[in-house]
Amino acid sequence: MSEPLLPGDPEAGLGWLHSDGPNSDVVLSTRIRLARNLKGFRFGQRADAADRAEVLRLTVGAAEATDALGSATTIVVPKLKPAGRQLLLERHLVSRELIGSEGAPPHSDAALLLAADAPVSVMVNEEDHLRLQSLFGGFRLRDAWKATERLDDELGARLPFAYHSEFGYLTSCPTNVGTGLRASVLMHLPGLVLTQEINKVLQGIAQVGLTFRGLYGEGSEVVGNFFQISNQTTLGKTEEDLIDHLQRIVQQVVQYETQARAVLLRDARTVIEDKVWRAYGLLRHARSTSFEEVMNLLSGVRLGVGLDLIRGVRVYTLNRIMIFAQAAHLELAGGGAETDPDVRRAAYVREALAAEPVEMS
């Protein structure tokens, strides 16, 4: 029997895939992340191996005394196989910087503390000493903030966070100084893309201090019409101000997307029905497919489910396909089988959709 890619529960960190949050037909997930550093240790690239080792030791000890992370699994990134590191990224639990790359391997004490029964975790020894985070399904900014704030309070009572009375929390990158908060919402916006309104919307959010990224955050491309919208500034405003601002703007984008979908259904119903069912047919019967193609086809099926053109396919199933059709998850499911990954991907998607009792509208 092959060694597991991850220690602990193989389903760890996937609670956000359940489509039980508000506006889940448009908003896939909500994330809150807080950057924190420990007083008395060098930050970022100036930190040496001794700094990072002590930061990890102190953080694990403090986490064990908290309610949120008392039973957390500590995953030391360099001890994982490359596929295990990639699997964490595919689940949106870590950043590319934490897991490293062939040209820049992870630090010896880079780690993830992953809660067993709560949607919270801590990246240790990434760009900052700590990245406290929560990840919820659907549009749940305030729930995510409460969970992250509680974790921040518990760890802050046990660890000496670096804080300046004028500038706030001190971070490796000046753009994170202040609150250290990054709030982001992963949105599916095919209506705005198909009506060619997406550029206008993205320009609008930039003008009000927000930004957008791809599926995996900074440096990643947009695939499957998924856009990650987040705040750009952290200094000069409170956490509540930043979250309220993002809440209002995302609600507007949800309204624009809903209106765009209604226009498509009214003015081009046959075209949309054809697009949706072609996408479903290809996913349901394809024998070989790339991940990018799966994402683009999933976008069509997800649109069909949201418009009630396809009934019986759960959003949870589509979310799960999006994660488990990726390379490391295919390796996890296949136990390192030598089959062509595009062939294995297509087989997995066919099997997942075959279990859903589809009805035509």
Backbone hydrogen bonds in HBPLUS format (Angstrom, degrees):
<---DONOR---> <-ACCEPTOR-->    atom                        ^
c    i                          cat <-CA-CA->   ^        H-A-AA   ^      H-
h    n   atom  resd res      DA  || num        DHA   H-A  angle D-A-AA Bond
n    s   type  num  typ     dist DA aas  dist angle  dist       angle   num
A0012-ALA N   A0009-ASP O   3.06 MM   3  5.18 161.8  2.10 115.6 116.7     1
A0014-LEU N   A0011-GLU O   3.32 MM   3  5.96 142.9  2.47 146.9 143.3     2
A0017-LEU N   A0014-LEU O   3.08 MM   3  5.72 167.2  2.09 119.9 124.0     3
A0018-HIS N   A0015-GLY O   3.32 MM   3  6.13 164.7  2.35 120.0 123.0     4
A0139-PHE N   A0022-PRO O   2.88 MM 117  5.20 167.8  1.89 146.9 150.8     5
A0026-VAL N   A0023-ASN O   2.99 MM   3  5.65 155.8  2.05 118.6 125.5     6
A0027-VAL N   A0023-ASN O   2.72 MM   4  5.73 177.4  1.72 165.6 164.9     7
A0188-HIS N   A0026-VAL O   2.67 MM 162  5.10 164.4  1.70 159.8 165.1     8
A0028-LEU N   A0186-LEU O   2.76 MM 158  5.51 147.9  1.86 157.2 167.6     9
A0138-GLY N   A0028-LEU O   2.98 MM 110  5.05 166.0  2.00 116.0 115.4    10
A0186-LEU N   A0029-SER O   2.93 MM 157  5.29 161.7  1.96 148.7 154.8    11
A0030-THR N   A0136-PHE O   2.80 MM 106  5.19 157.7  1.85 149.4 154.7    12
A0136-PHE N   A0030-THR O   2.87 MM 106  5.19 165.5  1.89 155.9 159.8    13
A0031-ARG N   A0184-SER O   2.86 MM 153  5.25 170.0  1.87 159.4 160.4    14
A0184-SER N   A0031-ARG O   2.90 MM 153  5.25 166.2  1.92 152.1 155.4    15
A0032-ILE N   A0134-SER O   3.16 MM 102  5.46 154.5  2.23 142.9 149.6    16
A0134-SER N   A0032-ILE O   2.98 MM 102  5.46 146.5  2.09 149.8 158.7    17
A0033-ARG N   A0182-ARG O   2.84 MM 149  5.12 146.6  1.95 143.3 153.8    18
A0182-ARG N   A0033-ARG O   2.81 MM 149  5.12 153.1  1.88 153.3 159.6    19
A0034-LEU N   A0132-LEU O   2.72 MM  98  5.02 157.4  1.77 147.8 155.6    20
A0132-LEU N   A0034-LEU O   2.88 MM  98  5.02 146.5  1.99 154.3 152.2    21
A0035-ALA N   A0180-GLY O   2.80 MM 145  4.75 153.5  1.87 128.4 137.2    22
A0036-ARG N   A0130-LEU O   2.97 MM  94  5.08 167.4  1.98 147.9 147.0    23
A0130-LEU N   A0036-ARG O   2.88 MM  94  5.08 158.4  1.92 165.8 159.2    24
A0162-ALA N   A0037-ASN O   2.74 MM 125  5.51 158.1  1.78 144.8 147.3    25
A0039-LYS N   A0160-PRO O   2.68 MM 121  5.56 172.9  1.68 174.8 177.1    26
A0046-ARG N   A0043-PHE O   3.05 MM   3  5.76 133.3  2.28 147.1 149.5    27
A0047-ALA N   A0044-GLY O   3.12 MM   3  5.68 155.6  2.18 113.1 120.0    28
A0052-ARG N   A0048-ASP O   3.06 MM   4  6.39 168.6  2.07 160.1 162.3    29
A0053-ALA N   A0049-ALA O   2.94 MM   4  6.05 158.0  1.99 147.1 153.4    30
A0054-GLU N   A0050-ALA O   3.09 MM   4  6.21 159.3  2.13 146.1 151.0    31
A0055-VAL N   A0051-ASP O   2.90 MM   4  6.13 156.0  1.96 152.9 160.4    32
A0056-LEU N   A0052-ARG O   2.99 MM   4  6.19 161.9  2.03 149.0 153.1    33
A0057-ARG N   A0053-ALA O   3.00 MM   4  6.23 161.1  2.04 144.6 150.2    34
A0058-LEU N   A0054-GLU O   2.92 MM   4  6.05 169.6  1.93 153.0 155.4    35
A0059-THR N   A0055-VAL O   2.94 MM   4  6.02 157.0  1.99 146.2 153.2    36
A0060-VAL N   A0056-LEU O   2.95 MM   4  6.07 167.2  1.96 155.6 158.3    37
A0061-GLY N   A0057-ARG O   3.12 MM   4  6.26 162.9  2.15 146.9 151.9    38
A0062-ALA N   A0058-LEU O   2.93 MM   4  6.13 157.5  1.98 147.1 153.3    39
A0063-ALA N   A0059-THR O   2.82 MM   4  5.95 162.0  1.85 151.9 157.4    40
A0064-GLU N   A0060-VAL O   3.09 MM   4  6.24 152.6  2.17 147.5 153.2    41
A0065-ALA N   A0062-ALA O   3.07 MM   3  5.47 146.7  2.19 107.6 117.2    42
A0066-THR N   A0063-ALA O   3.03 MM   3  5.26 166.7  2.05 113.2 116.9    43
A0072-ALA N   A0069-LEU O   3.07 MM   3  4.80 167.0  2.08 110.4 109.7    44
A0073-THR N   A0114-LEU O   2.92 MM  41  5.23 160.4  1.95 145.8 142.8    45
A0114-LEU N   A0073-THR O   2.94 MM  41  5.23 167.4  1.95 150.5 151.0    46
A0075-ILE N   A0112-LEU O   2.80 MM  37  5.08 176.2  1.80 155.3 156.7    47
A0112-LEU N   A0075-ILE O   2.84 MM  37  5.08 149.5  1.93 138.0 148.2    48
A0079-LYS N   A0076-VAL O   3.05 MM   3  5.72 146.3  2.17 119.3 129.0    49
A0077-VAL N   A0110-ALA O   2.87 MM  33  5.62 141.6  2.02 135.8 147.2    50
A0080-LEU N   A0077-VAL O   2.97 MM   3  5.48 165.0  1.99 121.1 126.1    51
A0084-GLY N   A0081-LYS O   2.89 MM   3  5.11 123.9  2.21 104.4 119.6    52
A0085-ARG N   A0081-LYS O   3.08 MM   4  6.51 152.4  2.16 156.5 164.7    53
A0086-GLN N   A0082-PRO O   2.98 MM   4  6.24 161.8  2.01 148.7 153.9    54
A0087-LEU N   A0083-ALA O   2.87 MM   4  6.01 145.3  1.99 139.4 149.1    55
A0088-LEU N   A0084-GLY O   3.28 MM   4  6.57 150.0  2.38 141.5 146.9    56
A0089-LEU N   A0085-ARG O   3.29 MM   4  6.70 152.6  2.37 144.9 152.1    57
A0090-GLU N   A0086-GLN O   2.87 MM   4  6.17 158.2  1.92 153.9 160.3    58
A0091-ARG N   A0087-LEU O   3.09 MM   4  6.33 135.8  2.29 141.0 151.8    59
A0093-LEU N   A0088-LEU O   3.11 MM   5  5.53 164.6  2.14 166.9 162.1    60
A0092-HIS N   A0089-LEU O   2.90 MM   3  5.05 159.7  1.94 110.6 115.9    61
A0100-GLY N   A0096-ARG O   3.01 MM   4  6.04 132.0  2.25 145.3 157.8    62
A0101-SER N   A0104-ALA O   2.74 MM   3  4.90 152.2  1.81 111.9 121.7    63
A0104-ALA N   A0101-SER O   3.10 MM   3  4.90 126.3  2.40  91.3 105.9    64
A0110-ALA N   A0107-HIS O   3.19 MM   3  5.21 166.0  2.21 114.5 112.0    65
A0111-ALA N   A0124-VAL O   3.12 MM  13  5.08 159.9  2.16 136.5 140.3    66
A0124-VAL N   A0111-ALA O   2.84 MM  13  5.08 170.8  1.85 150.2 150.0    67
A0113-LEU N   A0122-VAL O   2.85 MM   9  5.05 165.1  1.87 148.1 153.0    68
A0122-VAL N   A0113-LEU O   2.91 MM   9  5.05 146.0  2.03 136.5 146.8    69
A0115-ALA N   A0120-VAL O   3.25 MM   5  5.86 162.3  2.28 155.2 159.1    70
A0135-LEU N   A0119-PRO O   3.01 MM  16  5.61 149.7  2.10 150.3 159.6    71
A0121-SER N   A0133-GLN O   2.95 MM  12  5.49 151.7  2.03 151.1 153.9    72
A0133-GLN N   A0121-SER O   2.96 MM  12  5.49 156.6  2.01 169.9 164.0    73
A0123-MET N   A0131-ARG O   2.97 MM   8  4.95 162.1  2.00 137.7 139.3    74
A0131-ARG N   A0123-MET O   2.87 MM   8  4.95 142.1  2.01 145.0 150.7    75
A0125-ASN N   A0129-HIS O   2.71 MM   4  4.49 161.1  1.74 131.6 135.2    76
A0126-GLU N   A0128-ASP O   3.06 MM   2  5.24 131.6  2.31 175.4 161.3    77
A0144-ALA N   A0140-ARG O   2.94 MM   4  6.11 162.4  1.97 153.9 159.3    78
A0145-TRP N   A0141-LEU O   2.86 MM   4  6.09 152.6  1.94 147.5 155.5    79
A0146-LYS N   A0142-ARG O   2.97 MM   4  6.14 162.9  2.00 147.0 151.1    80
A0147-ALA N   A0143-ASP O   3.10 MM   4  6.35 161.6  2.13 149.7 154.0    81
A0148-THR N   A0144-ALA O   3.03 MM   4  6.22 159.2  2.08 147.4 153.1    82
A0149-GLU N   A0145-TRP O   2.75 MM   4  5.83 162.1  1.78 156.5 162.0    83
A0150-ARG N   A0146-LYS O   2.99 MM   4  6.08 155.2  2.05 143.8 150.1    84
A0151-LEU N   A0147-ALA O   3.17 MM   4  6.37 155.7  2.23 139.2 145.6    85
A0152-ASP N   A0148-THR O   2.82 MM   4  6.05 155.4  1.88 148.7 156.1    86
A0153-ASP N   A0149-GLU O   2.88 MM   4  6.11 155.9  1.94 148.6 154.4    87
A0154-GLU N   A0150-ARG O   2.99 MM   4  6.23 160.7  2.03 147.7 152.9    88
A0155-LEU N   A0151-LEU O   2.96 MM   4  6.14 168.9  1.98 154.7 157.4    89
A0156-GLY N   A0152-ASP O   2.77 MM   4  5.67 152.7  1.85 141.9 151.2    90
A0157-ALA N   A0153-ASP O   3.08 MM   4  6.13 133.8  2.30 138.2 146.9    91
A0158-ARG N   A0155-LEU O   2.95 MM   3  5.25 151.6  2.03 107.2 116.4    92
A0159-LEU N   A0155-LEU O   2.81 MM   4  5.91 128.8  2.08 152.4 168.3    93
A0161-PHE N   A0159-LEU O   3.11 MM   2  5.93 121.6  2.46 111.1  95.2    94
A0170-LEU N   A0162-ALA O   3.17 MM   8  5.73 168.2  2.18 135.8 138.7    95
A0164-HIS N   A0168-GLY O   2.77 MM   4  4.90 164.1  1.80 134.2 139.7    96
A0168-GLY N   A0164-HIS O   2.78 MM   4  4.90 151.4  1.86 139.5 142.6    97
A0169-TYR N   A0178-GLY O   2.84 MM   9  5.06 153.3  1.92 144.8 137.0    98
A0178-GLY N   A0169-TYR O   3.16 MM   9  5.06 159.1  2.20 139.7 144.7    99
A0176-ASN N   A0173-CYS O   3.01 MM   3  5.75 166.2  2.03 124.6 129.1   100
A0177-VAL N   A0174-PRO O   3.19 MM   3  5.28 157.8  2.24 104.8 111.4   101
A0179-THR N   A0234-THR O   3.17 MM  55  5.44 163.6  2.19 129.1 133.8   102
A0185-VAL N   A0229-ILE O   2.84 MM  44  5.32 151.0  1.93 145.8 155.1   103
A0229-ILE N   A0185-VAL O   2.93 MM  44  5.32 161.3  1.96 152.2 148.2   104
A0187-MET N   A0227-PHE O   2.79 MM  40  5.26 178.7  1.79 151.4 151.1   105
A0227-PHE N   A0187-MET O   2.84 MM  40  5.26 157.5  1.89 150.5 157.8   106
A0189-LEU N   A0225-ASN O   2.91 MM  36  5.59 164.0  1.94 166.9 165.7   107
A0193-VAL N   A0189-LEU O   3.24 MM   4  6.46 151.3  2.32 143.4 151.6   108
A0194-LEU N   A0190-PRO O   2.83 MM   4  5.96 169.3  1.84 155.6 157.8   109
A0195-THR N   A0191-GLY O   3.00 MM   4  6.10 148.4  2.11 145.0 153.3   110
A0197-GLU N   A0192-LEU O   2.84 MM   5  4.97 150.2  1.93 154.0 158.7   111
A0198-ILE N   A0192-LEU O   3.15 MM   6  4.87 126.0  2.46 127.8 119.2   112
A0196-GLN N   A0193-VAL O   3.09 MM   3  5.01 154.5  2.16 101.2 108.3   113
A0201-VAL N   A0197-GLU O   3.18 MM   4  6.48 156.5  2.24 151.9 158.7   114
A0202-LEU N   A0198-ILE O   2.89 MM   4  6.13 165.5  1.92 157.8 161.5   115
A0203-GLN N   A0199-ASN O   2.91 MM   4  6.02 156.0  1.97 146.5 153.0   116
A0204-GLY N   A0200-LYS O   3.02 MM   4  6.16 146.4  2.14 137.1 146.5   117
A0205-ILE N   A0201-VAL O   3.00 MM   4  6.38 152.4  2.08 152.0 158.3   118
A0206-ALA N   A0202-LEU O   3.18 MM   4  6.35 149.1  2.28 140.0 148.0   119
A0207-GLN N   A0203-GLN O   3.20 MM   4  6.44 143.7  2.34 140.9 149.6   120
A0208-VAL N   A0205-ILE O   3.22 MM   3  5.29 146.7  2.34  97.6 107.2   121
A0210-LEU N   A0205-ILE O   2.98 MM   5  5.31 155.5  2.04 154.8 150.5   122
A0209-GLY N   A0206-ALA O   3.32 MM   3  5.39 157.4  2.37 111.0 109.1   123
A0232-GLN N   A0209-GLY O   3.23 MM  23  5.97 144.8  2.36 165.3 155.4   124
A0211-THR N   A0230-SER O   2.90 MM  19  5.55 156.1  1.95 158.5 165.0   125
A0230-SER N   A0211-THR O   2.96 MM  19  5.55 160.4  2.00 151.3 156.9   126
A0213-ARG N   A0228-GLN O   2.79 MM  15  5.00 142.3  1.93 134.7 147.3   127
A0228-GLN N   A0213-ARG O   2.93 MM  15  5.00 178.4  1.93 140.9 141.1   128
A0217-GLY N   A0214-GLY O   3.16 MM   3  5.33 163.4  2.19 117.3 115.9   129
A0220-SER N   A0217-GLY O   3.09 MM   3  5.78 157.1  2.15 144.8 144.8   130
A0226-PHE N   A0223-VAL O   3.18 MM   3  5.96 155.1  2.24 122.0 126.7   131
A0242-LEU N   A0238-THR O   3.08 MM   4  6.41 164.1  2.11 154.7 158.0   132
A0243-ILE N   A0239-GLU O   2.98 MM   4  6.19 161.3  2.01 153.0 158.2   133
A0244-ASP N   A0240-GLU O   2.86 MM   4  5.94 162.4  1.89 148.9 154.3   134
A0245-HIS N   A0241-ASP O   2.99 MM   4  6.11 158.4  2.03 147.9 153.7   135
A0246-LEU N   A0242-LEU O   3.08 MM   4  6.30 165.4  2.10 146.3 150.1   136
A0247-GLN N   A0243-ILE O   2.82 MM   4  5.95 157.6  1.87 149.9 157.0   137
A0248-ARG N   A0244-ASP O   3.02 MM   4  6.25 159.7  2.06 148.9 152.5   138
A0249-ILE N   A0245-HIS O   3.11 MM   4  6.38 166.5  2.13 153.7 157.0   139
A0250-VAL N   A0246-LEU O   2.89 MM   4  5.97 169.1  1.90 156.4 159.8   140
A0251-GLN N   A0247-GLN O   3.02 MM   4  6.13 155.0  2.09 144.3 151.4   141
A0252-GLN N   A0248-ARG O   3.14 MM   4  6.43 147.7  2.25 141.1 149.4   142
A0252-GLN N   A0249-ILE O   3.07 MM   3  5.08 118.4  2.47  94.1 109.3   143
A0253-VAL N   A0249-ILE O   2.95 MM   4  6.34 154.8  2.02 149.9 157.0   144
A0254-VAL N   A0250-VAL O   2.83 MM   4  6.10 156.9  1.89 153.3 159.5   145
A0255-GLN N   A0251-GLN O   3.07 MM   4  6.31 153.5  2.14 141.2 147.8   146
A0256-TYR N   A0252-GLN O   2.90 MM   4  6.25 157.0  1.95 150.7 157.1   147
A0257-GLU N   A0253-VAL O   2.87 MM   4  6.09 161.8  1.90 152.8 157.4   148
A0258-THR N   A0254-VAL O   2.92 MM   4  6.11 158.2  1.96 148.1 154.3   149
A0259-GLN N   A0255-GLN O   2.90 MM   4  6.11 158.2  1.95 150.4 156.3   150
A0260-ALA N   A0256-TYR O   2.87 MM   4  6.08 155.0  1.94 146.7 154.1   151
A0261-ARG N   A0257-GLU O   2.95 MM   4  6.20 155.9  2.00 148.9 154.8   152
A0262-ALA N   A0258-THR O   3.07 MM   4  6.31 151.9  2.15 142.3 149.9   153
A0263-VAL N   A0259-GLN O   2.98 MM   4  6.28 152.2  2.05 148.7 156.0   154
A0264-LEU N   A0260-ALA O   3.02 MM   4  6.31 160.2  2.06 149.6 154.4   155
A0265-LEU N   A0261-ARG O   2.97 MM   4  6.21 157.8  2.02 148.2 154.2   156
A0266-ARG N   A0262-ALA O   2.93 MM   4  6.09 147.9  2.03 142.7 151.6   157
A0267-ASP N   A0263-VAL O   2.79 MM   4  5.86 170.0  1.80 159.2 161.7   158
A0268-ALA N   A0264-LEU O   2.83 MM   4  5.15 146.1  1.94 134.6 142.1   159
A0272-ILE N   A0268-ALA O   2.97 MM   4  6.20 162.7  2.00 159.1 164.2   160
A0273-GLU N   A0269-ARG O   2.80 MM   4  6.00 165.5  1.82 157.3 161.7   161
A0274-ASP N   A0270-THR O   2.95 MM   4  6.08 158.8  1.99 145.3 151.1   162
A0275-LYS N   A0271-VAL O   2.95 MM   4  6.18 157.8  2.00 145.1 151.4   163
A0276-VAL N   A0272-ILE O   2.85 MM   4  6.03 165.3  1.87 156.2 159.8   164
A0277-TRP N   A0273-GLU O   2.96 MM   4  6.08 171.5  1.97 153.4 155.7   165
A0278-ARG N   A0274-ASP O   2.90 MM   4  5.88 151.6  1.98 145.3 153.4   166
A0279-ALA N   A0275-LYS O   3.06 MM   4  6.17 157.6  2.11 142.4 148.5   167
A0280-TYR N   A0276-VAL O   3.00 MM   4  6.32 159.2  2.05 146.1 152.0   168
A0281-GLY N   A0277-TRP O   2.86 MM   4  5.95 161.8  1.89 143.2 148.7   169
A0282-LEU N   A0278-ARG O   2.95 MM   4  6.17 158.7  2.00 151.2 156.0   170
A0283-LEU N   A0279-ALA O   3.08 MM   4  6.29 167.3  2.09 152.0 155.6   171
A0284-ARG N   A0280-TYR O   2.82 MM   4  5.92 156.1  1.88 151.7 159.4   172
A0285-HIS N   A0281-GLY O   3.07 MM   4  6.08 133.5  2.30 139.5 149.2   173
A0286-ALA N   A0282-LEU O   2.78 MM   4  5.26 143.3  1.91 149.2 152.8   174
A0289-THR N   A0342-ASP O   3.13 MM  53  4.91 159.8  2.17 113.4 116.3   175
A0294-VAL N   A0290-SER O   3.02 MM   4  6.30 157.6  2.08 145.6 152.0   176
A0295-MET N   A0291-PHE O   2.93 MM   4  6.22 160.5  1.97 154.3 158.7   177
A0296-ASN N   A0292-GLU O   3.05 MM   4  6.32 159.1  2.10 148.1 153.2   178
A0297-LEU N   A0293-GLU O   2.92 MM   4  6.12 158.4  1.97 153.2 159.3   179
A0298-LEU N   A0294-VAL O   2.73 MM   4  5.87 157.5  1.78 152.6 159.8   180
A0299-SER N   A0295-MET O   3.04 MM   4  6.21 143.9  2.17 139.8 148.7   181
A0300-GLY N   A0297-LEU O   3.04 MM   3  5.22 118.8  2.43  99.0 113.2   182
A0301-VAL N   A0297-LEU O   3.09 MM   4  6.50 159.3  2.13 152.5 157.9   183
A0302-ARG N   A0298-LEU O   2.74 MM   4  5.87 165.3  1.76 155.9 160.4   184
A0303-LEU N   A0299-SER O   2.97 MM   4  6.13 152.5  2.05 142.2 149.6   185
A0304-GLY N   A0300-GLY O   3.00 MM   4  6.28 153.6  2.07 143.5 150.8   186
A0305-VAL N   A0301-VAL O   2.90 MM   4  6.24 152.3  1.97 152.4 159.8   187
A0306-GLY N   A0302-ARG O   2.94 MM   4  6.18 160.8  1.98 148.7 154.0   188
A0307-LEU N   A0303-LEU O   2.96 MM   4  6.17 143.0  2.10 146.9 156.7   189
A0309-LEU N   A0304-GLY O   2.79 MM   5  4.90 151.4  1.87 158.8 157.3   190
A0310-ILE N   A0304-GLY O   3.23 MM   6  5.34 149.6  2.33 113.0 111.2   191
A0308-ASP N   A0305-VAL O   3.12 MM   3  5.01 159.7  2.16 102.5 108.1   192
A0311-ARG N   A0359-GLU O   3.08 MM  48  4.92 170.1  2.09 155.2 152.9   193
A0359-GLU N   A0311-ARG O   2.60 MM  48  4.92 151.9  1.67 148.5 150.8   194
A0317-THR N   A0314-ARG O   3.09 MM   3  5.25 122.2  2.44  97.8 111.2   195
A0318-LEU N   A0314-ARG O   3.27 MM   4  6.71 155.6  2.33 146.9 152.7   196
A0319-ASN N   A0315-VAL O   2.84 MM   4  6.14 157.8  1.89 154.8 161.6   197
A0320-ARG N   A0316-TYR O   2.88 MM   4  6.09 156.1  1.94 147.7 154.4   198
A0321-ILE N   A0317-THR O   2.94 MM   4  6.19 155.5  2.01 147.8 154.2   199
A0322-MET N   A0318-LEU O   3.08 MM   4  6.29 157.2  2.14 145.4 151.1   200
A0323-ILE N   A0319-ASN O   3.30 MM   4  6.70 140.9  2.46 141.8 150.9   201
A0323-ILE N   A0320-ARG O   3.15 MM   3  5.27 128.0  2.43  97.6 110.3   202
A0324-PHE N   A0320-ARG O   2.82 MM   4  5.98 174.9  1.82 166.8 165.9   203
A0325-ALA N   A0321-ILE O   2.91 MM   4  5.49 132.3  2.14 147.0 150.1   204
A0326-GLN N   A0323-ILE O   3.30 MM   3  5.89 161.4  2.33 116.8 119.3   205
A0330-LEU N   A0326-GLN O   2.92 MM   4  6.14 149.2  2.01 156.1 166.0   206
A0331-GLU N   A0327-ALA O   3.07 MM   4  6.39 150.0  2.16 144.7 152.9   207
A0332-LEU N   A0328-ALA O   2.90 MM   4  6.20 150.3  1.98 143.0 151.6   208
A0333-ALA N   A0329-HIS O   2.94 MM   4  6.17 157.6  1.99 145.9 150.9   209
A0334-GLY N   A0330-LEU O   2.82 MM   4  5.90 147.3  1.93 142.9 152.7   210
A0335-GLY N   A0331-GLU O   2.90 MM   4  5.70 120.4  2.26 143.0 152.1   211
A0336-GLY N   A0331-GLU O   3.38 MM   5  5.19 147.9  2.49 131.6 138.5   212
A0337-ALA N   A0334-GLY O   3.22 MM   3  5.33 136.1  2.42 100.0 111.5   213
A0343-VAL N   A0340-ASP O   2.97 MM   3  5.27 126.3  2.26 106.1 120.2   214
A0344-ARG N   A0340-ASP O   2.98 MM   4  6.35 160.0  2.02 156.1 162.5   215
A0345-ARG N   A0341-PRO O   2.81 MM   4  5.90 151.8  1.89 142.7 150.9   216
A0346-ALA N   A0342-ASP O   3.13 MM   4  6.23 162.3  2.16 137.1 141.4   217
A0347-ALA N   A0343-VAL O   3.04 MM   4  6.28 157.4  2.10 147.4 153.7   218
A0348-TYR N   A0344-ARG O   2.93 MM   4  6.15 156.7  1.99 148.1 154.1   219
A0349-VAL N   A0345-ARG O   2.99 MM   4  6.27 165.3  2.01 156.8 160.1   220
A0350-ARG N   A0346-ALA O   2.95 MM   4  6.16 163.4  1.98 150.1 154.7   221
A0351-GLU N   A0347-ALA O   3.03 MM   4  6.19 162.5  2.06 148.4 152.9   222
A0352-ALA N   A0348-TYR O   2.94 MM   4  6.17 159.2  1.99 152.0 157.8   223
A0353-LEU N   A0349-VAL O   3.00 MM   4  6.19 164.7  2.03 155.7 158.9   224
A0354-ALA N   A0350-ARG O   2.89 MM   4  5.96 145.8  2.01 145.4 155.5   225
A0356-GLU N   A0353-LEU O   3.07 MM   3  5.40 164.0  2.10 111.4 116.5   226
A0358-VAL N   A0356-GLU O   2.97 MM   2  5.82 117.0  2.38 115.5  99.0   227
